[in-house]
Amino acid sequence: MTRLEATGRLPNRGEQEQRLKRWCRKYPAAVSPWLDEEGQPFRHTYFYPAEEYNEALIDRLVEHCHSGWGEIEIHLHHGVAAPDTAEKTLQTLVEFRDALVARGCLSSESGCSAPRYAFVHGNWALANSDRGRFCGVDEEMQILADTGCYADFTLPAPTSAQIAKINALYECSLPLNQRAPHRQGRDLQCGRPPRAFPLIIQGPLLVDFGRRKRGWPFPRIEYGDLSGNNPPTLHRLQLWREAAITVQGRPDWLFIKLHCHGMEPRDESAMLGSSIQHFLRELVQGPGNRTEYRLHFVTMREMVNIVLAACDGREGNPGEYRDYRFRLVQARLSADRMGRRSDVCSLPAAK
């Protein structure tokens, strides 16, 4: 929702309210003409920062999401001025998680009342991976597992928090209670359900050699950010596809995770302006797209469900597995009231 901007400050309460109001008003009109294979629009997963809890803002965003324009998950900046503690991190995550659940957000599995959530670490310093800065909690991944996190979406990072393993979907192979256990991991594979959660779901990271500046080659790092200075384009889409982020053994299901801070004025054009509209138009209606690929716009929760379906060896249309394991709390509660329950098996707890 918010972050330190170029001025080095957070926007005040009134400014945040105006930005959110404008976003909720303009976003549906900006993206609704272009739908995916299942008739879904381009939706967002809003990773709301737990340390900036604001009941009025969250309630407005919940209304926007419950209207079909996305889902809310958990974001956390901490350890900025001084290293955080495990106790405080645990308390912050649990309190914010429960506040979102009370509003019909996050997800769960049938037969299990414990909430599940997706996570993004502020400043990319997941599990104290940035030389002790912007975190301070070595055992953070274990805390995430204990509080119901099923997947982390932090990487890639344009900072020293970046690890050597890139363009991958995997489970951590190192103990979760040690610093940066996501440095190593076992790639997810078709026919081998994962056992260690949270899963690590990375976005594309590669070098774009096709960019030019004043006629000269001007390579830059491509890491899936959408901003006013770097809007989505078909050229970038080709790079995202070349990253080939898949479940091993299922190369035809490509996963492309992107990220943005679209409510900031300097980046708003990438999500509400002509660039996103041109991109979506070409993506959905462009010549040859139906022969090159089938398109599925998914939230982060839906992406993980499709990933897990691939791990279980499921085939066919991946869009059919959007609710494969994790269902929105709101949807589950509605189904339970009508006497319908899912037959999805419980997810084993990470140890």
C-alpha positions, 0 to 999 in steps of 0.5 A: 500500500505505502512505502518510503518514497523518493522524498524519504517519507510516508504519505500522510493519512489523507494522502493515502486515503485519496490514493486508495480511493482513486485506485479503487475508482479507476482500476476496474475501468482500466483493465476490465475490457481484457479477460483471460481464458476463464473470463477473469480480469487482470487482478492484483494481490495486495500485500498490505504492510502489517506495520502500517495497519489502518482499519479504514484503509484496509476496510476500503481495500477489502471492499475492492477485493471482495468486488472481484479485483484482487486479494489481500496478503501480508507484507512486513517492513521491520528491523529498519532502525534497529534489528527486530526480535523474533517475539515482536515479529511473531506478535505482529504477524499473528495480530495482523493475520487475525485482523485480515481473517476477521474481514474475510481475507486470507485463506484456509483448507477444508477441515483446518481452521488455521488461516494460511497466507502469502508473504512478501518481506519489506526491503527484500531482507527475507529471514535476515538475508541482507547482512543484518539490515531491514530484519534482524530475525534469523528464524523468520522463515520458521515464524512464517511457517508456524503462523500459516504462511504457505508461500513467500513471494519476496524474490527477486531482489534488486539489492544485496539480499538477492541469493544465487538461486534464481528463476525457480519454484522450490522448497527450502532445504536448509533448517527454517530456523537459521538465517536465509534458509531459502539460499538453497532449496529443492526445485518443485517437481511434477509427481513429488508433492512438497513437504517444506512450507513456505514455498519460495515462488520467485519472479523473473530475473535476467539481463535484458540485452535488447534495450538501447539508449541513444542508439547504443546497447544499454543492458539492464537487469529485468526483475519483473517490476512494473513502474512509470519508468518501466511499464509492461511491454510485449518485449518484456513479456518475452523475457519473462517467458524466457526465464522459464519458471516452471514446476519441473516436469511440467514445462508447458505451465509457465509462471510469471510473477510481477510486482509494482507500487502502483498507487504511488503517483510516479508509478501509477501510469504503469497500472492505470494509464495507456501503457497497461491498456496497450499491453493487455490489449496486445496480450489478449487480442494480439495476432497469434497469441492463442496459438502461442499461449493460453493466458490465465490472470491469477492472484498469488494464492491461485498461482500457488494452488496451480503450482501444487496441482502441478506437483500432484501431477494434475493435467489439463487446464491449469485455470481449473486449479485456482482453488486446488488447496487454499480457498479464500476464507470468505468463500469457505465460510459461504460454502460452509453456511450452505452445507458444502465442504471441499474434499481437499486434503490438509497441508502438512505443517512445516518443520 
